[in-house]
Amino acid sequence: MFSARSIRENGAAFDAGLARRGLEPHAERVIALDARRREALTALQDRQTARNRMSKEIGAARARGDDTSALVAEVAALKDEAQALEREEKTLGAELDALLSGLPNLPADDVPDGADESANLEIRRWGEPAQADGGARQHFEIGEALGLMDFERAAKLSGSRFVVLSGALARLERALAAFMLDMHTAEFGYTEIAPPLLVRDAAAFGTGNLPKFEEDLFHTADGFWLIPTAEMPLTNLVAGEILDEDALPLRFTAYTPCFRAEAGAAGKDTRGMLRQHQFSKVELVSVTRPEDSEAEHERMTACAEEVLKRLGLPYRVVVLSAGDMGFSARKTYDIEVWLPGQGRYREISSCSNCWDFQARRMNARYRKAGERQTQFVHTLNGSALAVGRTLVAVLENYQREDGGVTVPDALRSYLGGLEAIG
């Protein structure tokens, strides 16, 4: 979230950044609203100063035995004016905050321009994709044939975009999550967190999910939001805090269910597990000094890539265009895994650097040693990985002609030595 002051001081650059996202200019409206609010605040302060001065004059006049009725009436009028100005300032402030909270982060200079995913830029590949010759089955065909992936029973329980996994596939999903968590904590220095799955409005606002994306979230009757990703509780762990510089960077990871309404996904990926209302994910979140966030972004992306390398799953990394990035992101790398059943790469992770955008919404700051002034931290988040989609990738890349699935070497110790399913 941007401050009115920063836009006031550099309105042209702000509008240029919005234009790269395909949005209309907003600086003029922000500046005008902010000017009106500051004018109301100045007038309010003037009335309060006058009231204080005249209250002293009334006291002195009464001590002299003078008539104070005119002064009292003038003070009462000033009080009414001050109350009206206070209401005006609050109304304008709320309108300004609502406008600012709906504006996205601005893209970094090195983010490619473009309106959508067609402008995304591939930067590297790893692994040799299995050629789709028409014989590769999709994950739901494999899972249903094994009798371990049931969409009909899930629909009976919950409706569309849910699945019931059983037996070896349920165990394989759990093994994938444990494998990821062990790697990120033991090798990459992330602290495992078991966060709440329900959060308040402030947490959803802090990460940029509210107010703009309310329709994408599930809401409980008593005012909680079901998390769409562990990014929401993990990032908000530092909300409202002033951290010591020596404590940075903070690196958190969590394995959680995630819940998404998929409001704009009508007709997309209706078969299978690629786009569901409930899925599981291992999330990474970093909190850093501003000067460290770009290097941290590369590090986080490498951590997510390492999961795919050890599982032997071919993938590519793309940098998203300005028009395809998420609301809070300044720069995003998408990791796309090869799915031979579809014959194409599909997203399995997004790793984003949000700079101080979320920190401003959360008021998360740090202080350098020996200094009184504070600065906003930078926050980053990434999937490492989406567990359900990793399961999909394992099924499709390790499928066998006999209908079974070979278990990747890296997972066998998590499955009691099991070498194949089927």
MIZA-845848 format. One record per residue (C-alpha): residue number from 0; residue in one letter; x, y, z. Coordinates in nm, 4 decimals, padded with zeros to 6 digits, always signed. Example, Ala and Ser with C-alpha at 12.3 -4.5 7.8 and 13.67 -1.06 7.14 Angstrom:
% residues 2
seq  type  xx  yy  zz
0  A  +01.2300  -00.4500  +00.7800 $
1  S  +01.3670  -00.1060  +00.7140 $
This chain:
% residues 422
seq  type  xx  yy  zz
0  M  +00.0000  +00.0000  +00.0000 $
1  F  +00.1381  +00.3369  -00.1002 $
2  S  +00.1283  +00.6534  +00.1049 $
3  A  -00.0417  +00.9648  -00.0299 $
4  R  +00.2817  +01.1524  +00.0321 $
5  S  +00.4880  +00.9224  -00.1933 $
6  I  +00.2320  +00.9620  -00.4726 $
7  R  +00.2155  +01.3382  -00.4201 $
8  E  +00.5930  +01.3626  -00.4555 $
9  N  +00.6197  +01.1368  -00.7625 $
10  G  +00.2778  +01.1168  -00.9257 $
11  A  +00.4020  +01.0764  -01.2831 $
12  A  +00.6168  +00.7729  -01.1972 $
13  F  +00.3303  +00.6204  -00.9995 $
14  D  +00.0873  +00.6514  -01.2901 $
15  A  +00.3524  +00.5106  -01.5256 $
16  G  +00.3779  +00.2033  -01.3014 $
17  L  +00.0000  +00.1599  -01.2996 $
18  A  -00.0024  +00.1934  -01.6796 $
19  R  +00.2390  -00.1006  -01.7032 $
20  R  -00.0248  -00.3036  -01.5171 $
21  G  -00.2901  -00.1895  -01.7629 $
22  L  -00.4574  +00.0470  -01.5137 $
23  E  -00.5809  +00.4035  -01.5454 $
24  P  -00.3927  +00.6921  -01.3777 $
25  H  -00.4818  +00.7522  -01.0129 $
26  A  -00.2263  +01.0063  -00.8917 $
27  E  -00.4407  +01.3133  -00.9643 $
28  R  -00.7361  +01.1745  -00.7703 $
29  V  -00.5158  +01.0664  -00.4789 $
30  I  -00.3442  +01.4062  -00.4645 $
31  A  -00.6765  +01.5950  -00.4776 $
32  L  -00.8312  +01.3826  -00.2012 $
33  D  -00.5210  +01.4161  +00.0114 $
34  A  -00.5192  +01.7949  -00.0363 $
35  R  -00.8813  +01.8218  +00.0741 $
36  R  -00.8126  +01.6034  +00.3773 $
37  R  -00.5086  +01.8076  +00.4771 $
38  E  -00.7023  +02.1334  +00.4292 $
39  A  -00.9770  +02.0044  +00.6579 $
40  L  -00.7161  +01.8962  +00.9130 $
41  T  -00.5447  +02.2362  +00.9032 $
42  A  -00.8777  +02.4156  +00.9485 $
43  L  -00.9638  +02.1835  +01.2363 $
44  Q  -00.6345  +02.2596  +01.4075 $
45  D  -00.6942  +02.6348  +01.3573 $
46  R  -01.0370  +02.6085  +01.5237 $
47  Q  -00.8933  +02.4102  +01.8137 $
48  T  -00.6168  +02.6673  +01.8633 $
49  A  -00.8725  +02.9495  +01.8581 $
50  R  -01.0937  +02.7700  +02.1083 $
51  N  -00.8024  +02.7217  +02.3468 $
52  R  -00.7068  +03.0870  +02.3182 $
53  M  -01.0605  +03.2112  +02.3728 $
54  S  -01.1137  +02.9767  +02.6663 $
55  K  -00.8221  +03.1511  +02.8364 $
56  E  -00.9733  +03.4896  +02.7507 $
57  I  -01.3048  +03.3833  +02.9075 $
58  G  -01.1238  +03.2823  +03.2253 $
59  A  -00.9465  +03.6187  +03.2438 $
60  A  -01.2672  +03.8109  +03.1715 $
61  R  -01.4563  +03.6284  +03.4424 $
62  A  -01.1753  +03.7047  +03.6880 $
63  R  -01.2235  +04.0724  +03.6067 $
64  G  -01.6004  +04.0417  +03.6403 $
65  D  -01.6623  +04.1197  +03.2690 $
66  D  -01.9558  +03.9886  +03.0647 $
67  T  -01.8405  +03.6722  +02.8795 $
68  S  -02.1609  +03.5779  +02.6970 $
69  A  -02.0313  +03.6862  +02.3547 $
70  L  -01.7066  +03.4976  +02.4028 $
71  V  -01.8914  +03.1847  +02.5192 $
72  A  -02.1136  +03.1966  +02.2113 $
73  E  -01.8096  +03.2316  +01.9874 $
74  V  -01.6413  +02.9329  +02.1547 $
75  A  -01.9578  +02.7253  +02.1064 $
76  A  -01.9612  +02.8196  +01.7371 $
77  L  -01.5971  +02.7203  +01.7048 $
78  K  -01.6756  +02.3862  +01.8695 $
79  D  -01.9514  +02.3183  +01.6155 $
80  E  -01.7191  +02.4099  +01.3291 $
81  A  -01.4452  +02.1856  +01.4711 $
82  Q  -01.6808  +01.8899  +01.5007 $
83  A  -01.7950  +01.9366  +01.1403 $
84  L  -01.4361  +01.9609  +01.0197 $
85  E  -01.3420  +01.6513  +01.2194 $
86  R  -01.6205  +01.4548  +01.0512 $
87  E  -01.5118  +01.5849  +00.7103 $
88  E  -01.1471  +01.4931  +00.7731 $
89  K  -01.2420  +01.1406  +00.8814 $
90  T  -01.4691  +01.0944  +00.5797 $
91  L  -01.2008  +01.2134  +00.3388 $
92  G  -00.9384  +01.0007  +00.5161 $
93  A  -01.1552  +00.6890  +00.4846 $
94  E  -01.2165  +00.7619  +00.1157 $
95  L  -00.8450  +00.8111  +00.0589 $
96  D  -00.7539  +00.4909  +00.2459 $
97  A  -01.0114  +00.2950  +00.0444 $
98  L  -00.8647  +00.4279  -00.2800 $
99  L  -00.5056  +00.3551  -00.1790 $
100  S  -00.5839  +00.0059  -00.0460 $
101  G  -00.7267  -00.0942  -00.3838 $
102  L  -00.4163  +00.0026  -00.5818 $
103  P  -00.1660  -00.2768  -00.6578 $
104  N  +00.2083  -00.2801  -00.6135 $
105  L  +00.4116  -00.1313  -00.8963 $
106  P  +00.6230  -00.3621  -01.1145 $
107  A  +01.0010  -00.3617  -01.0843 $
108  D  +01.2001  -00.2046  -01.3656 $
109  D  +01.3213  -00.5416  -01.4958 $
110  V  +00.9732  -00.6974  -01.5113 $
111  P  +00.8702  -00.7466  -01.8766 $
112  D  +00.5867  -00.5303  -02.0058 $
113  G  +00.2708  -00.7013  -02.1234 $
114  A  -00.0972  -00.7379  -02.0492 $
115  D  -00.1114  -01.1066  -01.9620 $
116  E  +00.0727  -01.4397  -01.9473 $
117  S  +00.1543  -01.4255  -02.3180 $
118  A  +00.4241  -01.1700  -02.2310 $
119  N  +00.5866  -01.3819  -01.9588 $
120  L  +00.9540  -01.4464  -02.0215 $
121  E  +01.1138  -01.7886  -01.9832 $
122  I  +01.4549  -01.7628  -01.8185 $
123  R  +01.5648  -02.1246  -01.7695 $
124  R  +01.4681  -02.4926  -01.7924 $
125  W  +01.5730  -02.8038  -01.6063 $
126  G  +01.5236  -03.1671  -01.6990 $
127  E  +01.4170  -03.3398  -02.0171 $
128  P  +01.0354  -03.3400  -02.0644 $
129  A  +00.8833  -03.6729  -02.1582 $
130  Q  +00.7375  -03.6397  -02.5039 $
131  A  +00.3604  -03.6584  -02.5151 $
132  D  +00.2913  -03.9082  -02.7952 $
133  G  -00.0755  -03.9542  -02.7193 $
134  G  -00.0129  -04.2409  -02.4807 $
135  A  +00.0473  -04.0409  -02.1635 $
136  R  -00.2509  -04.0363  -01.9306 $
137  Q  -00.3579  -03.7443  -01.7164 $
138  H  -00.3352  -03.7711  -01.3394 $
139  F  -00.7070  -03.8200  -01.2814 $
140  E  -00.7134  -04.1090  -01.5274 $
141  I  -00.4251  -04.2709  -01.3400 $
142  G  -00.5688  -04.2076  -00.9941 $
143  E  -00.9205  -04.3228  -01.0802 $
144  A  -00.7911  -04.6376  -01.2496 $
145  L  -00.5971  -04.7185  -00.9318 $
146  G  -00.9153  -04.6677  -00.7316 $
147  L  -00.7338  -04.4169  -00.5082 $
148  M  -00.8687  -04.0836  -00.6409 $
149  D  -01.2434  -04.0292  -00.6093 $
150  F  -01.4138  -03.7157  -00.7391 $
151  E  -01.7694  -03.8545  -00.7288 $
152  R  -01.7650  -03.9209  -00.3553 $
153  A  -01.6011  -03.5828  -00.2983 $
154  A  -01.8827  -03.4171  -00.4957 $
155  K  -02.1383  -03.6014  -00.2821 $
156  L  -01.9715  -03.4576  +00.0283 $
157  S  -01.8820  -03.1071  -00.0865 $
158  G  -01.9657  -03.0398  -00.4511 $
159  S  -01.7334  -02.9780  -00.7441 $
160  R  -01.3600  -02.9024  -00.7193 $
161  F  -01.2927  -03.1433  -00.4332 $
162  V  -01.1266  -03.4858  -00.4235 $
163  V  -01.0992  -03.7815  -00.1893 $
164  L  -00.7571  -03.9485  -00.1905 $
165  S  -00.7158  -04.2854  -00.0263 $
166  G  -00.4557  -04.5487  +00.0466 $
167  A  -00.1200  -04.5035  -00.1191 $
168  L  -00.2107  -04.1715  -00.2840 $
169  A  -00.3138  -04.0164  +00.0474 $
170  R  +00.0116  -04.1412  +00.1923 $
171  L  +00.2081  -04.0127  -00.1078 $
172  E  +00.0633  -03.6636  -00.0625 $
173  R  +00.1619  -03.6686  +00.3043 $
174  A  +00.5100  -03.7936  +00.2101 $
175  L  +00.5566  -03.5090  -00.0362 $
176  A  +00.4734  -03.2512  +00.2303 $
177  A  +00.7090  -03.4102  +00.4838 $
178  F  +00.9870  -03.4290  +00.2247 $
179  M  +00.9487  -03.0580  +00.1425 $
180  L  +00.9349  -02.9485  +00.5055 $
181  D  +01.2406  -03.1534  +00.5989 $
182  M  +01.4395  -03.0032  +00.3133 $
183  H  +01.3418  -02.6426  +00.3831 $
184  T  +01.4015  -02.6638  +00.7567 $
185  A  +01.7094  -02.8868  +00.7752 $
186  E  +01.8940  -02.7566  +00.4682 $
187  F  +01.7651  -02.4100  +00.3875 $
188  G  +01.7181  -02.2563  +00.7307 $
189  Y  +01.3426  -02.2027  +00.7371 $
190  T  +01.1583  -02.2251  +01.0691 $
191  E  +00.8549  -02.4517  +01.0554 $
192  I  +00.5326  -02.2893  +01.1729 $
193  A  +00.1915  -02.4442  +01.2410 $
194  P  -00.0292  -02.1355  +01.1935 $
195  P  -00.4047  -02.0803  +01.2342 $
196  L  -00.6145  -02.1572  +00.9280 $
197  L  -00.8685  -01.8878  +01.0181 $
198  V  -00.7645  -01.5220  +01.0309 $
199  R  -00.9223  -01.1840  +01.0994 $
200  D  -00.9808  -00.8987  +00.8557 $
201  A  -00.6532  -00.7277  +00.9465 $
202  A  -00.4443  -01.0280  +00.8432 $
203  A  -00.6238  -01.0615  +00.5100 $
204  F  -00.5803  -00.6870  +00.4523 $
205  G  -00.2108  -00.7023  +00.5435 $
206  T  -00.1211  -00.9402  +00.2617 $
207  G  -00.3418  -00.7590  +00.0091 $
208  N  -00.6273  -01.0109  -00.0107 $
209  L  -00.8763  -00.7604  +00.1297 $
210  P  -01.0616  -00.5579  +00.0280 $
211  K  -01.0076  -00.6186  -00.3431 $
212  F  -01.0289  -00.9998  -00.3523 $
213  E  -01.3031  -01.0744  -00.1038 $
214  E  -01.4945  -01.2876  -00.3546 $
215  D  -01.1982  -01.5248  -00.3859 $
216  L  -01.1999  -01.6088  -00.0137 $
217  F  -01.4203  -01.8261  +00.2046 $
218  H  -01.5747  -01.6437  +00.5003 $
219  T  -01.7174  -01.7898  +00.8210 $
220  A  -02.0400  -01.6749  +00.9816 $
221  D  -01.8534  -01.5306  +01.2796 $
222  G  -01.6157  -01.3119  +01.0810 $
223  F  -01.3076  -01.5226  +01.0061 $
224  W  -01.1452  -01.5854  +00.6683 $
225  L  -01.0175  -01.9290  +00.5659 $
226  I  -00.6609  -01.8849  +00.4455 $
227  P  -00.6047  -01.9134  +00.0680 $
228  T  -00.2358  -01.9743  +00.1397 $
229  A  -00.0128  -01.9873  +00.4459 $
230  E  +00.1414  -01.6646  +00.3191 $
231  M  -00.1408  -01.4858  +00.4995 $
232  P  -00.0682  -01.5987  +00.8590 $
233  L  +00.3088  -01.6353  +00.8113 $
234  T  +00.3598  -01.2828  +00.6768 $
235  N  +00.1368  -01.1363  +00.9460 $
236  L  +00.3524  -01.2867  +01.2205 $
237  V  +00.5464  -00.9576  +01.2123 $
238  A  +00.2439  -00.7272  +01.1734 $
239  G  +00.2658  -00.4203  +01.3951 $
240  E  +00.6142  -00.5096  +01.5189 $
241  I  +00.9477  -00.3283  +01.5178 $
242  L  +01.2198  -00.5884  +01.4624 $
243  D  +01.5864  -00.5637  +01.5425 $
244  E  +01.8057  -00.5564  +01.2332 $
245  D  +02.0078  -00.8482  +01.3724 $
246  A  +01.6949  -01.0663  +01.3658 $
247  L  +01.6678  -01.0386  +00.9868 $
248  P  +01.6170  -01.2230  +00.7666 $
249  L  +01.3295  -01.4216  +00.9115 $
250  R  +01.2402  -01.7321  +00.7130 $
251  F  +00.9194  -01.9279  +00.7805 $
252  T  +00.7668  -02.2376  +00.6252 $
253  A  +00.4338  -02.4094  +00.6829 $
254  Y  +00.2324  -02.6998  +00.5467 $
255  T  -00.1371  -02.6151  +00.5493 $
256  P  -00.4640  -02.6747  +00.3735 $
257  C  -00.5577  -02.3783  +00.1551 $
258  F  -00.9083  -02.2669  +00.0615 $
259  R  -01.0035  -02.0695  -00.2494 $
260  A  -01.3415  -01.9867  -00.3940 $
261  E  -01.1951  -01.9839  -00.7496 $
262  A  -01.4552  -01.7196  -00.8352 $
263  G  -01.3046  -01.6454  -01.1755 $
264  A  -01.2230  -02.0038  -01.2733 $
265  A  -01.5504  -02.1099  -01.4344 $
266  G  -01.4731  -02.3693  -01.7011 $
267  K  -01.1003  -02.3860  -01.6185 $
268  D  -00.9428  -02.7186  -01.5161 $
269  T  -01.2780  -02.8693  -01.4220 $
270  R  -01.1369  -03.2221  -01.4289 $
271  G  -00.8807  -03.3383  -01.1787 $
272  M  -00.6819  -03.1760  -00.8998 $
273  L  -00.5222  -02.8738  -01.0670 $
274  R  -00.7769  -02.6149  -00.9509 $
275  Q  -00.9665  -02.6981  -00.6346 $
276  H  -01.1465  -02.5219  -00.3517 $
277  Q  -00.9303  -02.7076  -00.0978 $
278  F  -00.5700  -02.8104  -00.1537 $
279  S  -00.2483  -02.8394  +00.0440 $
280  K  +00.0687  -02.6399  +00.0061 $
281  V  +00.4100  -02.5905  +00.1625 $
282  E  +00.4682  -02.2157  +00.1776 $
283  L  +00.7872  -02.0112  +00.2219 $
284  V  +00.7878  -01.6572  +00.3617 $
285  S  +01.0863  -01.4287  +00.4161 $
286  V  +01.1117  -01.0972  +00.5979 $
287  T  +01.4268  -00.9026  +00.5076 $
288  R  +01.6042  -00.5691  +00.5006 $
289  P  +01.5288  -00.3743  +00.1797 $
290  E  +01.8831  -00.4165  +00.0486 $
291  D  +01.8604  -00.7962  +00.0834 $
292  S  +01.5240  -00.8709  -00.0740 $
293  E  +01.6340  -00.9157  -00.4348 $
294  A  +01.8976  -01.1729  -00.3368 $
295  E  +01.6430  -01.3387  -00.1079 $
296  H  +01.4029  -01.3651  -00.4011 $
297  E  +01.6600  -01.5601  -00.6029 $
298  R  +01.7386  -01.7785  -00.3012 $
299  M  +01.3733  -01.8591  -00.2339 $
300  T  +01.3121  -01.9521  -00.5964 $
301  A  +01.6168  -02.1802  -00.5907 $
302  C  +01.4805  -02.3537  -00.2781 $
303  A  +01.1532  -02.4272  -00.4567 $
304  E  +01.3382  -02.5474  -00.7674 $
305  E  +01.5472  -02.7875  -00.5596 $
306  V  +01.2341  -02.9794  -00.4605 $
307  L  +01.1595  -03.0523  -00.8264 $
308  K  +01.5202  -03.1398  -00.9018 $
309  R  +01.5326  -03.4009  -00.6274 $
310  L  +01.2026  -03.5460  -00.7416 $
311  G  +01.3320  -03.5606  -01.0992 $
312  L  +01.0471  -03.3488  -01.2365 $
313  P  +01.1289  -03.1355  -01.5439 $
314  Y  +01.0357  -02.7692  -01.5098 $
315  R  +01.0940  -02.4206  -01.6379 $
316  V  +01.1095  -02.0799  -01.4668 $
317  V  +00.9385  -01.7737  -01.6115 $
318  V  +00.9308  -01.4136  -01.4917 $
319  L  +00.5773  -01.2797  -01.5026 $
320  S  +00.4876  -00.9741  -01.7060 $
321  A  +00.3599  -00.6591  -01.5381 $
322  G  +00.0024  -00.7425  -01.6355 $
323  D  +00.0138  -01.1010  -01.5084 $
324  M  +00.1548  -01.0442  -01.1589 $
325  G  -00.0436  -01.0746  -00.8390 $
326  F  -00.1785  -00.7683  -00.6597 $
327  S  +00.0946  -00.7412  -00.3926 $
328  A  +00.3917  -00.8496  -00.6035 $
329  R  +00.6632  -00.6254  -00.7408 $
330  K  +00.8330  -00.9150  -00.9216 $
331  T  +00.7284  -01.2791  -00.9551 $
332  Y  +00.8949  -01.5950  -01.0787 $
333  D  +00.6603  -01.8788  -01.1727 $
334  I  +00.7954  -02.2326  -01.1721 $
335  E  +00.6078  -02.4523  -01.4177 $
336  V  +00.6356  -02.8309  -01.4027 $
337  W  +00.6055  -03.0527  -01.7083 $
338  L  +00.2856  -03.2592  -01.7243 $
339  P  +00.3120  -03.5218  -02.0007 $
340  G  -00.0593  -03.6029  -01.9726 $
341  Q  -00.1354  -03.2473  -02.0835 $
342  G  +00.1746  -03.2125  -02.2966 $
343  R  +00.2654  -02.8760  -02.1460 $
344  Y  +00.4130  -02.6919  -01.8499 $
345  R  +00.1782  -02.5908  -01.5658 $
346  E  +00.2406  -02.3595  -01.2734 $
347  I  +00.3448  -02.5330  -00.9524 $
348  S  +00.4977  -02.2374  -00.7657 $
349  S  +00.4942  -01.8586  -00.7617 $
350  C  +00.7768  -01.6815  -00.5776 $
351  S  +00.7156  -01.3100  -00.5297 $
352  N  +00.9068  -01.0161  -00.3901 $
353  C  +00.6568  -00.7659  -00.2490 $
354  W  +00.9132  -00.5073  -00.1334 $
355  D  +00.7557  -00.2930  +00.1410 $
356  F  +00.4019  -00.3093  -00.0040 $
357  Q  +00.2672  -00.5584  +00.2500 $
358  A  +00.4826  -00.4188  +00.5313 $
359  R  +00.3123  -00.0803  +00.4954 $
360  R  -00.0299  -00.2426  +00.5160 $
361  M  +00.0804  -00.4394  +00.8260 $
362  N  +00.3003  -00.1630  +00.9745 $
363  A  +00.5920  -00.4078  +00.9991 $
364  R  +00.9233  -00.2305  +01.0541 $
365  Y  +01.2801  -00.2798  +01.1727 $
366  R  +01.5384  -00.0614  +01.3389 $
367  K  +01.9103  -00.0491  +01.2644 $
368  A  +02.1392  -00.0806  +01.5647 $
369  G  +02.2039  +00.2554  +01.7304 $
370  E  +01.9337  +00.4374  +01.5313 $
371  R  +01.5988  +00.5714  +01.6484 $
372  Q  +01.4335  +00.5866  +01.3076 $
373  T  +01.2607  +00.2742  +01.1751 $
374  Q  +01.2205  +00.1421  +00.8202 $
375  F  +00.9650  -00.0882  +00.6634 $
376  V  +01.0815  -00.4455  +00.6061 $
377  H  +01.0507  -00.6239  +00.2734 $
378  T  +00.8384  -00.9392  +00.2508 $
379  L  +00.8597  -01.2306  +00.0095 $
380  N  +00.6513  -01.5444  -00.0370 $
381  G  +00.6601  -01.8568  -00.2479 $
382  S  +00.5076  -02.2005  -00.2874 $
383  A  +00.7624  -02.4712  -00.2289 $
384  L  +00.5599  -02.6439  -00.3437 $
385  A  +00.1874  -02.6783  -00.4036 $
386  V  +00.1611  -03.0348  -00.2725 $
387  G  -00.1445  -03.1389  -00.4736 $
388  R  +00.0103  -03.0216  -00.7983 $
389  T  +00.3344  -03.1966  -00.7099 $
390  L  +00.1338  -03.5164  -00.6620 $
391  V  -00.0189  -03.4569  -01.0053 $
392  A  +00.3285  -03.4135  -01.1561 $
393  V  +00.4615  -03.7301  -00.9910 $
394  L  +00.1674  -03.9360  -01.1196 $
395  E  +00.2037  -03.8125  -01.4765 $
396  N  +00.5841  -03.8189  -01.4986 $
397  Y  +00.6286  -04.1545  -01.3218 $
398  Q  +00.3340  -04.3392  -01.4773 $
399  R  +00.4024  -04.6915  -01.6037 $
400  E  +00.2595  -04.8900  -01.8912 $
401  D  +00.1010  -05.1386  -01.6515 $
402  G  -00.1117  -04.8618  -01.4972 $
403  G  +00.1015  -04.8198  -01.1869 $
404  V  +00.3246  -04.5357  -01.0751 $
405  T  +00.6921  -04.5551  -00.9789 $
406  V  +00.7735  -04.3800  -00.6510 $
407  P  +01.0587  -04.1269  -00.6909 $
408  D  +01.3737  -04.2284  -00.5042 $
409  A  +01.3613  -03.9192  -00.2819 $
410  L  +01.0238  -04.0235  -00.1380 $
411  R  +01.0761  -04.3931  -00.0734 $
412  S  +01.2064  -04.3520  +00.2799 $
413  Y  +00.8862  -04.1594  +00.3616 $
414  L  +00.6783  -04.4498  +00.2304 $
415  G  +00.8439  -04.7353  +00.4136 $
416  G  +01.0549  -04.8321  +00.1122 $
417  L  +00.7592  -04.8518  -00.1283 $
418  E  +00.8917  -04.8485  -00.4850 $
419  A  +00.5687  -04.8395  -00.6834 $
420  I  +00.1952  -04.7825  -00.6489 $
421  G  -00.0391  -05.0101  -00.8387 $
